[in-house]
Amino acid sequence: MTEIIKHKEDIYFEYQKPMPDLPDGMKGSQEIKEGFKTFLDEVWKKYKEEMPEKYRRDEYIEKDEETETKQPFISFDGDKFKPKNYIGFIKYKDFSFNIYPKICEDEYTNKKISKEKINQMIYLWLQYSDNTILPKIETGLDEISDYNFMDFLIYLFAKYTSDLLAVSIYQHYEEISGEIPFLKGKLNFNEYIKNCAMGKAHKFHCTYDSFEMNNKFNQIIKYVSKSLLNITDKSDNQNYLNDIIFKLDEVDDVVCTYSDCEKVYINRFMGEFNTVLDYCKMFLKHAVTFNEIGDIDNFAFLFRTEVLFEDFISNFAAERITKYTIEPQKKSALDTKGTFHIKPDLQIKGNDGFKKIIDIKYKKINSCKDVSNADIYQCVTYAVKRGCNDVMLLYPKFNNEKELESIQIELKEGNTTINLKFAFIDCCPCNDNKDDLENKIETQLEKII
């Protein structure tokens, strides 16, 4: 019998084999298991109904009746389970699941890579994601080296925000309407006439701008901080979050949403507060069950890994490789009516037109037999539509991948020959620090492109 690989502190990986056991307390309890499955279905429903464009892309979703209602995050087999293609954090009652990318599993199991390194790698991916805007971080984070990814993110937000509020608390002009003992701003004449008729001529009903601490931005910060306080059990995180809540004691407790963040405008010269807003956007956009103030039993914070990885490689290459003009994920019509579209992950242009088209796939490939026909057809379509004979499928490198031989595809119509190449990119940090990892990825991309 194959021994189950167990990780400390509920660390799991996508498509982990063999399937790990459910945590003690959930294992063997049909009621808790069914409750957990129902919660995940509710998470999936909310993802689809409220924020479909941010959490899924139609090309990744199978169009069948089951995926319309059943969650795609975890599959179950009795008392065993298998995380699928989402990474992040799930809290259900007293149980927690920290799910990491599958490309790091072997290195983590063999102690070649730590949680700290994986956290920094995922954070790097998020910095180049189309769905998040996060600040660069310093490499010196030894004090949180044992944190899981959710606690890692909470720490970065809480410490940054607490330190900022120690220097300055954001105040903003808010429009106020009400009775005051003196004239200020605009007098609401009809309301004032009513006051006069009631013998309250000394009360002026005015609308005026007031420089307020109790504004929507501070309400968002307080709401997010109170919500996160119920998720983390790390003392540093709790101290920083409590400090934020204390400093915003005069701010109302209001339930906030991602759409509230979108309505907040902060002057571009106040970049520090924009950073806090970006963190709040990330938590509110990717979190499910941020509901009542300070009351969270169940919580999910998940990213679809294919989308995150493809965004990272595409946007990283466009920013860091300057020798060529690189267009990441540029959408264009496939037919004359614009009914169908193509969106190659990377289009590389030289002075004489398209030099290369690269399609990024987050898949484990051991041989050409593992390459799907659909991926080949997709690359051929890109090549024909763009008039580019050099196309590539780019995969993440796992432990034992060997370079696959490039193949030539000759189209039956005409004499066009398409060169299809395969390449792998190593994104695992192992013993590299964050800067070394970025340099390593940049060097690989330069050779690939």
Salt bridges, closest charged atoms under 4 A:
GLU9 OE1 - LYS115 NZ 3.07
ASP21 OD1 - LYS80 NZ 2.73
ASP24 OD1 - LYS27 NZ 3.55
GLU34 OE2 - LYS37 NZ 3.59
ASP58 OD1 - LYS63 NZ 3.84
GLU68 OE1 - LYS48 NZ 3.52
ASP79 OD1 - LYS33 NZ 2.80
ASP163 OD2 - LYS159 NZ 2.97
GLU179 OE2 - LYS200 NZ 3.82
GLU191 OE2 - LYS194 NZ 3.82
ASP243 OD2 - LYS247 NZ 2.64
ASP253 OD1 - LYS222 NZ 3.35
ASP253 OD2 - LYS226 NZ 3.29
GLU262 OE1 - LYS281 NZ 3.35
GLU306 OE1 - ARG304 NE 3.29
ASP311 OD1 - ARG57 NH2 2.87
GLU327 OE2 - LYS330 NZ 3.56
GLU327 OE2 - LYS349 NZ 3.28
ASP359 OD2 - LYS361 NZ 3.14
ASP375 OD1 - LYS361 NZ 3.56
ASP375 OD2 - LYS363 NZ 2.73
ASP426 OD2 - LYS440 NZ 3.61
ASP432 OD2 - LYS440 NZ 2.99
GLU438 OE1 - ARG320 NH1 2.78
GLU438 OE2 - LYS434 NZ 2.86
GLU442 OE1 - ARG320 NH2 2.86
